[in-house]
């Protein structure tokens, strides 16, 4: 059963400008160390950071909590399989919020153009009453 669906689209330039302006403080608030290493080590760091930002937003939208009440940004971690396929790993309050909502599996798709990055998240599981 589908528990929730979320989608987010961001301008890559705006995410890049935020990271440039706020530096390491923004990186550590928004991304895990593994995400930062993955993005910085790839061919398209700007696009990778923006797509992960969109994925986190899309997750919180799918959960129906918004990012402030569903957990912290770093508790929603976008990881990549050896094939490059993305998935989401939950930690802390985000994992607990998902469990409480009956989420058993998180599906994510990332995409980008030269200017935009987007993510689509589907939460699958057993719906439970809040």
C-alpha positions in Angstrom: 0.0 0.0 0.0 1.2 3.5 -0.8 1.6 5.5 2.4 2.7 8.7 0.8 4.1 10.4 -2.3 6.3 13.4 -2.5 8.0 15.4 -5.3 10.3 18.3 -5.2 12.0 20.4 -7.9 14.8 22.9 -7.1 17.0 25.3 -9.1 20.5 24.0 -9.0 21.9 27.5 -8.9 19.9 28.4 -5.8 21.1 25.3 -3.9 24.7 26.0 -5.1 24.4 29.6 -4.0 23.2 28.6 -0.5 26.1 26.2 -0.1 28.6 28.8 -1.3 27.1 31.4 1.0 26.8 29.3 4.1 29.8 26.9 3.5 30.5 24.0 5.7 27.8 25.0 8.2 25.1 24.4 5.5 26.8 21.2 4.3 26.9 19.7 7.8 23.3 20.8 8.5 21.8 19.4 5.2 24.0 16.4 4.3 25.7 13.5 6.0 29.5 13.3 5.6 29.0 10.3 3.2 26.7 12.4 1.0 29.2 15.3 0.9 32.0 12.9 -0.1 29.9 11.3 -2.8 28.8 14.6 -4.2 32.2 16.2 -4.1 33.8 13.1 -5.6 31.4 12.9 -8.6 31.4 14.4 -12.0 28.5 16.8 -11.2 28.7 18.0 -7.6 26.3 20.9 -8.0 23.6 18.7 -9.6 24.3 15.9 -7.0 23.8 18.2 -4.0 20.7 19.7 -5.5 19.1 16.3 -6.3 19.8 15.1 -2.8 18.3 18.3 -1.4 15.2 17.7 -3.5 15.0 14.1 -2.3 15.0 15.1 1.3 12.3 17.6 0.7 10.3 15.1 -1.3 10.6 12.5 1.5 9.2 15.0 4.1 6.4 15.9 1.8 5.5 12.2 1.3 5.6 11.7 5.0 3.3 14.7 5.4 5.2 16.3 8.2 7.4 18.9 6.6 11.1 18.8 7.4 10.9 20.5 10.8 8.6 17.9 12.4 9.6 14.7 10.5 13.2 14.7 11.5 16.5 16.5 10.6 17.9 16.9 7.1 20.8 14.6 8.0 18.5 11.9 9.2 17.3 11.4 5.6 20.4 10.1 3.8 20.6 9.5 0.0 22.9 6.5 -0.7 23.9 5.0 -3.9 24.2 1.3 -4.9 27.3 0.2 -6.7 25.2 0.6 -9.9 24.6 4.2 -9.0 20.9 3.6 -8.2 19.8 5.9 -5.4 18.0 4.9 -2.2 17.1 6.6 1.0 18.5 5.4 4.4 16.6 6.8 7.5 18.1 7.6 10.9 16.9 8.9 14.2 13.6 10.9 14.3 13.1 10.5 10.6 13.2 6.7 10.9 10.8 6.8 13.9 8.4 9.1 12.1 8.4 6.8 9.1 7.8 3.7 11.3 5.0 5.5 13.1 3.4 6.2 9.7 3.6 2.5 8.7 6.4 3.0 6.2 8.3 -0.2 5.4 10.1 0.8 2.2 11.2 4.1 0.6 11.5 4.4 -3.2 13.3 7.4 -4.7 14.1 8.7 -8.2 16.5 11.6 -8.9 16.9 13.6 -12.0 18.4 16.8 -13.2 18.8 19.1 -16.2 21.4 21.9 -16.6 19.2 24.1 -14.4 16.9 22.0 -12.3 17.1 19.0 -10.0 14.2 16.9 -9.0 13.2 14.0 -6.8 10.2 11.7 -6.5 9.6 9.7 -3.3 7.1 6.9 -2.7 6.6 5.6 0.8 5.3 2.0 0.8 4.0 0.1 3.8 1.1 -0.4 6.1 -1.0 2.7 6.8 -1.7 3.2 10.5 -3.9 5.7 12.2 -1.9 8.7 13.6 
